[in-house]
């Protein structure tokens, strides 16, 4: 166990020394430190843009649900006499179309 710790400490010491010789200004951690230390500036967004972002997130989640329901619908149609997923898939498809329409209104074509 002590050998493992010693080898790990040696590796970390050598790995820590390598970026210092490679030029700290070009190292990724130096760039991250600059970004973290920079002041945070929030751009002004209108209510329409904020609502568009919320609708976009909801619509993306609904796309996942629709894909799952469509798969269940097709699978159950082959195996079952009565398909309980068909109506849910149809309704969710209409909800998805409505969300896409609302998203186009708020965000426009991008």
Secondary structure per residue as TSV (DSSP state, phi and psi in degrees):
chain	resnum	aa	ss	phi	psi
A	1	X	-	360.0	-40.8
A	2	X	H	-66.8	-33.1
A	3	X	H	-66.1	-39.5
A	4	X	H	-63.9	-41.6
A	5	X	H	-66.5	-40.3
A	6	X	H	-65.8	-42.3
A	7	X	H	-65.1	-40.9
A	8	X	H	-64.2	-42.5
A	9	X	H	-64.1	-40.8
A	10	X	H	-64.2	-43.5
A	11	X	H	-61.5	-45.1
A	12	X	H	-65.6	-36.3
A	13	X	H	-65.9	-42.2
A	14	X	H	-70.9	-39.0
A	15	X	H	-68.6	-34.0
A	16	X	H	-71.4	-28.4
A	17	X	H	-81.6	-23.6
A	18	X	H	-64.5	-45.7
A	19	X	H	-65.9	-28.2
A	20	X	H	-64.9	-35.5
A	21	X	H	-82.7	-15.7
A	22	X	T	-87.5	1.5
A	23	X	-	95.7	104.3
A	24	X	G	-69.1	-31.6
A	25	X	G	-65.0	-29.8
A	26	X	G	-93.0	-3.5
A	27	X	S	-74.2	147.6
A	28	X	H	-64.3	-36.2
A	29	X	H	-65.7	-32.8
A	30	X	H	-65.9	-37.9
A	31	X	H	-68.7	-38.3
A	32	X	H	-65.5	-40.1
A	33	X	H	-62.9	-38.2
A	34	X	H	-64.2	-42.0
A	35	X	H	-67.3	-36.3
A	36	X	H	-71.4	-36.9
A	37	X	H	-78.5	-17.0
A	38	X	S	-68.5	147.2
A	39	X	-	-68.9	147.4
A	40	X	-	-85.8	125.1
A	41	X	-	-120.7	119.3
A	42	X	-	-95.8	129.9
A	43	X	-	-79.0	149.2
A	44	X	-	-75.2	128.5
A	45	X	-	-122.8	141.4
A	46	X	-	-78.1	165.7
A	47	X	H	-62.8	-34.7
A	48	X	H	-63.1	-40.1
A	49	X	H	-69.1	-39.3
A	50	X	H	-65.4	-46.5
A	51	X	H	-64.0	-36.3
A	52	X	H	-62.6	-38.7
A	53	X	H	-65.5	-39.1
A	54	X	H	-66.6	-43.9
A	55	X	H	-65.1	-37.1
A	56	X	H	-61.5	-43.1
A	57	X	H	-65.8	-42.1
A	58	X	H	-65.4	-40.4
A	59	X	H	-67.8	-36.0
A	60	X	H	-65.3	-41.0
A	61	X	H	-65.8	-37.3
A	62	X	H	-68.0	-31.6
A	63	X	H	-61.3	-39.1
A	64	X	H	-66.0	-43.6
A	65	X	H	-63.4	-42.0
A	66	X	H	-63.5	-40.4
A	67	X	H	-63.1	-41.8
A	68	X	H	-65.0	-44.2
A	69	X	H	-66.6	-35.8
A	70	X	H	-65.7	-41.3
A	71	X	H	-64.0	-43.0
A	72	X	H	-64.2	-38.8
A	73	X	H	-63.2	-46.7
A	74	X	H	-67.9	-39.3
A	75	X	H	-67.6	-41.9
A	76	X	H	-71.8	-29.0
A	77	X	H	-65.0	-30.4
A	78	X	H	-81.2	-25.6
A	79	X	H	-107.6	-28.8
A	80	X	-	-111.7	150.1
A	81	X	S	-72.1	-45.4
A	82	X	S	-107.8	121.0
A	83	X	-	-97.3	104.3
A	84	X	T	-75.0	-13.6
A	85	X	T	-90.4	-12.6
A	86	X	H	-62.7	-48.1
A	87	X	H	-67.4	-37.5
A	88	X	H	-65.1	-38.9
A	89	X	H	-67.5	-39.1
A	90	X	H	-65.9	-46.7
A	91	X	H	-64.6	-42.6
A	92	X	H	-66.9	-31.5
A	93	X	H	-63.7	-39.3
A	94	X	H	-69.8	-38.1
A	95	X	H	-63.4	-40.8
A	96	X	H	-63.7	-41.9
A	97	X	H	-63.4	-40.5
A	98	X	H	-65.2	-41.8
A	99	X	H	-64.4	-37.6
A	100	X	H	-65.9	-37.2
A	101	X	H	-64.6	-45.3
A	102	X	H	-64.9	-39.0
A	103	X	H	-62.8	-41.9
A	104	X	H	-61.9	-36.3
A	105	X	H	-65.7	-46.8
A	106	X	H	-75.3	-43.0
A	107	X	H	-102.5	-19.1
A	108	X	-	75.8	-179.0
A	109	X	-	-82.8	122.4
A	110	X	-	-122.2	360.0
